[in-house]
Amino acid sequence: MKIYFEKDQLAQFFPAGHVVFRTGDRGDMMFGVIAGSVEIMIHGAVVETVEAGGVFGEMALVEDQPRVATAIVKSDATLALIHRARFVFLVQQNPYFALQVMTVMSARLRRMDEKL
């Protein structure tokens, strides 16, 4: 599922190899991939590669818990930065956004179950 971002969404460029966050970090924002790709790693293993239109880091916002994974930019990427206040606003103003995030989370859980 791809999520489309507003043109005025705060975005930032990250070079390949940049660590966006690490396991255990405080989770105060989620990210949308506008261009490039980001690898999500748990215990040193890549569990997912997030491409343009995908999101990551949402679990920490939903749960208000530390990060459970490490995110490393695989290829130069432009990421939409969605801080907690913006996330809450998007969920309140656009229930479809909340449904999209839940769909992403559900699909990830199913993929992880299949790997076990």
N, C-alpha and C positions, 0 to 999 in steps of 0.2 A: 504494500500500500504506500502510495506517495502522498505526502502532505505538502501543499503549496503555501509559500510564504509571501506575506505582503511585501510590496516594493520598499516600504519604509522600515521594514524590520531591521533591527540592529544586526549587522553582519561583520565578520572579521575573517581575515585571511590567516591560514595556518600552514606552514611548510611541511612537507613530508618528514616524518620522524618526530614531529612535535607531540609531546604527551599532553593531551587535553585535560585529563584527570587520572588519578590513580585510585586503586582500591583503598577504601578507608577515608578518602577525602570527603569533606563536607559537600553536600549536594545542594547548591543554591541556584542552579540553573540547568536547563536541558538545552540540547543543540539540535538544529535541523541542518542537514547537509544540502547546501545549495549547489556546490560543485566539488568534485573530488571524491575521496573515500576515506573512511575511518575504520580501523580494526578495533573490535571489542574483545578484550582478553580477560580470561578468568584463570587464575593459577598458572599463568604463563602460556596458556593455549588460546589460540584465536577461536572464538565461538561464533563470531559474526563479522561480516564486513558490511558497513552501512554506506550505501551509495547515495547519489543525488536524489532528493525527495524523501529520504529516510530520516528518522530521528533517533537520538540516543540520549541517555542520561535522565530520562523521564522518571524512572523508578525512584530515584532519590527525592524528587519533588513530590511525587504522590505519597511516598511513605514518610518523608521527612527523616530519612536515615542516611548514614554514610554510604558512599559508593561501594558497590559489590564487584565492580569490574574496573579495568584500566582501559582507557580509550587513547589510541595512538593514530595519528594521521598517516594513512598509507600512501596516498598521493596528494600533492598540494590541494588544499581544500579551502573553500569559503563556507563558513558556518554561520547560521542564524543563531544568535544568542537569546535565549528565552529565560529571563530571570523569573524567580518565584512570583513576584507581583504580576508580571505580564502573563505568566502561566495561569494564575488564578483568574485574571481578567478574561483571558481567552476562553477558559472553561465556562465562566459565568455568562459571557456574551455570545458564545457560539457552542452550543451543546454538541454539534457535529465534530468540533475539534476534540472534545473530550472523548467522543466515541472513536475517533481515529487513533488517539493515543492508547485507549483501551484495546483496540484491535491489534496495534503493534505489540503491546505487552503480551496479549494472549497468544499471538503467533510465535513470539520468542519462547514463551513457556512451553508451547507444544513442540517446537523444534528441540528444545533442551530435553524434554521427556523422551523424544525419539532417539536421542543420542545415548540415553542411559540404558 
